[in-house]
Each structure stands twice: as structure tokens, then as C-alpha cells.
Amino acid sequence: MKLKIRNSKAKKGKKTGFRTRQKTAGGRKVNKRQRARHGSF
């Protein structure tokens, strides 16, 4: 049985754009925090 372990390359390949973050509840929370700290971005 092959264990699915994400290698570091896969981790780094995660998309980090504004639109990508907006797609999940956690990401929206991040964007809200960013906006609160730095104004709209």
C-alpha cells in the first residue's frame, strides 16, 4: 500500500492568489485579516 505523503514541492505548489483564497472559508478569513491590517489590497 502506497502512503500518500505530499512532498515539499507539492506543498510549495499551492496557489496563493487572492481569488484562490476566496474559494474556501479559511481563505476568506485570511483575506479579511489582510484587509483589516493593510486596508484593501
Buried (B, 14 or more C-beta within 10 A) or exposed (E): EEEEEEEEEEEEEEEEEEEEBEEEEEBEEBBEEBEEEEEEE
